Amino acid sequence: MQRRTVLIGGAAVLAGSAGFGVYSAARATAGYAAYSTQLRRPLDPHGGVAELVRLATLAPNGHNTQGWRFHSSGRAITITPDFSRRTPVVDPDDHHLFVSLGAAAENLAIAGTALDMSGNVAVGNDGAIRFAWQSGTAKADPLASAIVRRQSTRSLYDGRPLDAGTLTALTAAGQRDGVRLVLLTERKKINAVRDLVIAGNDRQMSDPAFIAELKQWLRFSPASAIAHGDGLYSAASGNPALPDFLGRPAFDLVFKQASEAAKYAKQIDSSAGLAIFFGERADPPHWANVGGAAQHFLLEATHQGLACAFINQPVEVASLRPTLAALVGEKDLRPDLVIRFGRAPALPFSPRRRVGDVLTTA
């Protein structure tokens, strides 16, 4: 669930000498809008297993690598990790990978109820997940329609506090056996977490291996995002879409430690609050369980008209985890996810691979 916003503010300097390239990218942006609209189309009540899997793949996942595989057999769908898409530098123990499987399974369960394919989720000891469904009576669920609208909105929020009723609904949505959710709205503690985010970001940006891995998943142009169907698309972070030959030098030009620290400070300061998730144990089944709880929280936030984004540096840098856990009164647990929330306009959606690329059927 990494949160990466690639600043390309200096791209205009490079783009000024490449008018044709910018024009082509602008024209391709319209094509991306059509691609995204189809990708995020409303639930098809007659779509069956393929529709369930399409909705499952809209779950959040680290660097948008989509490290999952789905296998359908009879009335069951099994989700297993695709280790060929792991990110070993930022996620060496595959924590984020298993979290994403749990988030995808949560989408299956919620969409299944809305599509007359309600079922139960079971997580194995190895972190693989089985969703067994049966036909019944379809039930309307506002969280099902939120699946296609949820996104990681990596921008400034409006800074307004949320009312007590909204905070209560968010807290209830993130509750699950074996998962602890801490909601922070007190500015002093938010600021303390902000400082940990910046410290973690500084540590990561000083690691050449981290930067190299991040670059592998950057998608600067709409055409590249569509062709790959994965990765971190510039426009989805509020940055300009550029031809790839301009995007990479622009990234090297402006992706600097000081500017990234300032950006994260402003983004967190603009947020209404933070949500920090902990699993009761640090292993794949519990990470998947955290992913399910976090996705339920994110869908409730989307239903409430809120924006959310991951700021996971303090959980990705192992040495910062104890400080974060102690700060919120959970010193004996490993923190799993940090999410900021508030109000902000939607950004372009991130790409996804085709269902046929991730689904096999017996």
Protein Blocks (a to p, Z undefined) as FASTA:
>chain_A
ZZcdddfklmmmmmmmmmmlmmmmmmmmmmmmmmmmmmmgccdfklmmmlmmmmmmmpcc
ehhlopacdddehjaccddddfklccfklmmnommmmmmmmmmmmmmmmmmmmnopaccd
dddfkopacdddddddddddfklmmmmmgccddbddehiacdfklmmmmmmmmgcehiac
dddfbfklmmmmmmmmmmmmmmmmmpmklmmmmmmmgcfbfklmmmnopajdfklnopac
ddfklmmmmmmmmmcfklmmmmmmmmmmmpgbdcddddfbdcfklmmmmmmmmmmmmmmm
mmnopacdddfklmmmmmlmmmmmmmnopakbccfbdcdddddddddddddddfklmccc
ZZ
